[in-house]
C-alpha cells in the first residue's frame, strides 16, 4: 500500500482510495466488518488447512474473485492485464471491465485467465449483443452486468482536483446505462448461456427478482462506496441476500475486504466468494503482476492462520456460529484496515 501511494500521482491515488460525497458508504463497508468478532473453537486437529472453494464450476485456490477496476491503466500502463496474469497464476477468476484496457480479445489471449466480462451499457440491444458475441468467442467464463451505476457517483476527491478518470474522458452513450431495466436482464439471459452475474445488488428484494430472471450469481456491491452515499456496508447486506436467494444462485460480496479474516467472515455468513477491488489495485499500482500475486499470497497466509486459530480446516465448516457482534476498536478511515500505514497528504 505504501509503494502504491508513493508511486501514484495524487489524483490517481485519490481516485483509487476515495468514495462518493461524504464517503459514508465507503467507511461503513469497513466499519461493518470490524463490528464482527470471532468465536473460535479449540482442540481440533488443524494440521492440514484447505483454503480452496468452488466457483463457476471450478475449484479455486481461494474463495476470491478479482473485481473489475475501471480505468485500470491509471494504476499500470497495461491496464488490467498484469492482474489477469496474476489471477491465472493463482487459479482464481478476474472480472475484465468494459472500461479498462486491454480489449476483450487481447485480455483473453494474453492472460490465459478465467475471465468474466463486466459491462457498462453504452449502446442499444445490438450493441449489447455484439459484446456478448465477442465475449463468448474469446472464451470468457461469465458475463456480468453492473446495475448500481445509473448515474456516475459524485466523488469529492476528484472534483476537488478537477480530475476526470480515463473511463470518463471520452465516454458516450451514458444514457443507456441510466435506462437499464429488468427487460435488459431478461434479454441477456435469453442471449447467452454463460453464467449471468448482476453486480451491484443491495437488497433482498432485488436479489429475488434477479433469481426470477435466471441470474446465476448475485454480486452484492456498492461500488466500493463510490456510487450512492449513506448506504449500508456490504457485509450487512449479505445475510438478507443469502436468505432471499435460498441457494438458487451463488452469492459474491465486495466492499472493504482487506484481510484474510474479513473473507472468512463473509464465507461464514453464506458468501460463495469475496470480490477484491482496491486491495489488488494497491498491488497492481505498486508492482504490477508481482504486486497482485503478493496481495493474494498474503491473503492466503492470513486465511490459513485464521482458519487454524478458529479451529477449522475447511471453508465448508464455517457458519454464523463462529461470529459475534462487537464494537469497533478504532476510528474507521479509508486506510484504517492497515493500522501501521499513516499518511497525511495535506490539504486539497
KAPESUL-V914659 format. One record per helix or strand. SS is the DSSP state (hx for helix, st for strand). FROM is the first residue (numbers start at 1). LEN is the number of residues. If there is no record, write none. Layout:
ss = [SS SS]
from = [FROM FROM]
len = [LEN LEN]
//
This chain:
ss = [hx hx hx st st st st st hx hx st hx st hx st hx hx hx hx st hx st hx hx st hx st hx st hx hx st]
from = [2 10 24 36 50 53 58 64 72 81 93 104 114 125 142 156 166 174 182 195 204 217 223 234 250 260 273 278 314 315 320 323]
len = [6 8 11 3 1 3 3 3 3 9 5 8 6 13 5 5 4 5 10 7 9 4 3 12 5 9 4 33 1 3 3 3]
//
